Amino acid sequence: MSFRLSQRDKEIIAFINQFRAVDRDSLVDLFFKQLKSPVNACNSVMVRLYRLGVIERTQQYSPTVYLPVEAKIKKNSQKILHFLSILDVYKQMCTYSTPKQVIVEDKPTGRKGGIEPDLFCIFKGSPFWIEIQRNQYSEQKMQAKINLYEEFFYSEEWKALHWQPEDRSAIFPSVILITPVRYAVHSDHIRIIQVTSIYELMEKYKSSAKSQKEARTKTAPSSGGIRINLT
């Protein structure tokens, strides 16, 4: 079968391949929002792409969830909810600024047993590894996860990761734990940020930026733009 795909078609397929599971409403928000009838337009495009065999879908969720053709995910798998939670975090970020260098289920060590954050991205000029905890874990298990980040920090292998800046010193990403439960985890070398959502992160950032601005008005002025710098 020969068929032509539009640029938008290709972008949608690439996005589904990247995030593994994408619901119809997210596609509407990200690719069709500017149209007069975005839901109808999205439905039409997705039915066509499905019939062409370039995407898969599962209708066990409402609205429909779309999957890569080569996905090794059962259509009733709980893993789908995991990928949708990663997508939700990405969409929350997009309401402020589109993240760059996005990697879903990043494996920066390249080996089993190393850190495996749910998401890596550069957001607002700063690199982050994001762990999304949908279930509650023990303090020991969460600290063990942080210890793996410390091991990677000591290895210095992170300095050679492809996204590192070429014009300045390498940066070890902050680790964001998105969780409804606050854990008593700690690290002497890694910045750990615990929030329930990206919205909460940005509220903290705004409060932090406001405090810094007020402090600067009482001292000598400094140059440079504000970057995410939560402590």
N, C-alpha and C positions, 0 to 999 in steps of 0.2 A: 504494500500500500504506500502510495506516495502522497504526502501532504505537506503543507507549508505551515509553519508556526510563526505567529507574530512575535515581536520583541517582548510584548507583555506575556504571551504564552510561555516563552522561554524563561522569563524572570519568575513566573509562578512555579514552574516545574523545578527550577533551581532552588527556590525558597522551600518548597515541600521536601526536596532531597536534603536540604541543609537542616531543617528542623524536625524531620522524620514524621511528624503528625501535625496537621494544620486544619483547624475547623473553618467552616464556611464563613462565619462572621468575621474571623480574623482576616481572611482573604478580602472580604468586602472592605474592611477598614484600611488595609494596606495597599490594595490595588484598584479598587473601584469607587472609592468614596467620592470622587469628584464628578461622577456621572449622575445623570438625572434619575435613573432607577438602578442604583448600585446593586441591590440584592438580585434583581432579575438579570442584570448583566452578568453578575458573578455566576449565578446558577447556569446560565446559558453556556458560558465559557467552560465551566467545570464539567458539565455533561459532555460537551464536545471533546475535551481533553481525555475524559474517562473512556469514551467510545473509541478514541484513537489509540487507546492502550498505552498512553504515556504517563498516566498516574493511576493509582489504585484508590479505593475508597472503602469506608465502612459506614453503614447506616445504623450501627448499633448505638450511635450517639446522635443527639439532636442539638444543633444542626449537624449535617454530615461532616465527617472528618476524612481528610484526604491524606494518602500515604504514598511514598515512593513505590514505583513498580518493583524494584528489587528489595523492598523492605522485608526483613525476616521477622515481622511482627504479626502475631495473630490478630485478627480483626476484633477480638474481644479481650485482648491483652490489657492488663493494668498498666503496662509500659506506655500505652497511649496517653493515659492521664499524666504520666511523668513528663512526656514530651510536651503536652499541652501546658503544663505548669511552667516549663522553660520558655515556651512561646509567650506566655502571659507576662513573664518578667521582661522579656525583650520588648513587648508592646508597651509596657509601662515606661521603659526607658525612652522609647520613641516619642512619647508625649513631651519629653524635655529636649532630647537630642538623639539623632540616630546613632547607635553604637557602631564602632568600626572594628575590623578584624574579628568578627564574631565566629566563635568555634563552639558548636554544641557538643557536649560530652568530651571536653578537651582531655587529652592524655599527654601532657607535656613531657613526662619522663620517658615515654615510649616503651614502657615495660609494665608487666603485671605487678600489682602490689604497690604502685606509686600513687600519687594523687590523681584523682579523676573528677575534677570539678564538673558540675552540670553545664556550666557556661563560662567561656572566657570572652571578654570584650574590652575595648578601650572606650570608655564612656566619659564624656566631658573632659577629655584630655588625659585621663588617668586609667591605668590598666587594672582590671578586676578579675579575680576568679570567684565564681558564684556557686554556692552550695545551697540547693533548695531542699529543705527538710519538710516533707509532707507528713511524716510520722515522727513521733517522739522517741528519742533514743536516750540511753543512759549517759551520764556525765563522762564516764570512762570511755565510752565509744566515741563521743564527740571530741574528747581530748586526744584520743588516739588518731583521729582524723587530722587534728591540728598538728600533732607530732610529725605526721607524714609531710606536711607542708614545711615544717622546720628542717626535716631531713633534706628535702629538695633545696631549701635555702642554703644549707651548709654545702651541698654538692657544687654549687655555683654553675650548674649546667643551665640554669634559667637565663644566664647572661647571653647565651647563644641562640635563644629562641628568635624565630624569624621576625617577630613584630617589634623587637627591641629597637629603640632609636639609634640611628647611626651617628648622630652628631653630639651625643652626650652619654653620660654614664647609664648603664643598664638599670632597670627598675624592677624590683620584685613586686608583683601585684598585691594590692590589698585583698583580703579574703572576706567576702560578704556571705554571712549565714542568713538566709531568708527562712525564718522559722517563727512560729507563734510562741515558742518556748525559749526563754533566755537561759543559756548554759553558762556555767562557771568555768569556761575554758580560758586559757591564757597562753601568751607567747611573748618572749622577750625580744623577738626579732621581726614578727609579722604583725601587721595591722589587721585586726579582726573587727568587723563591724556586724553587729547583730540587729536585724530589723525584721519587721513582719512583711514589708513590701518595699519596692523602689520608691513608692510615694512617701513612705516614712523616711527613707534615706534622704530624699530631697528636702523634706521638711527639716531634718537635722542639719543638712548642708546649708540651707537658707539661714537657720538660726546661728550656725557657726560662722557663716560669712558676715552676718549682721554684727556679731560680737567682734569679729576681727576688724570690721570697718569702724565700729565705735571706738575700739582700742587705738586704731591708727589716728583718729581725729584728736586723741589726747596726747599723741606722740608725734614724731616726725613723719611726714608722708612717705610712702614707699611706692615703687613703680611695679608694673606687671599686672596681668589679669588674675582674676580669682580662679582657682582650680579646686576641685573637690579635695578637701583636706580634713576629713573627719577624725577626731581623736576620741 
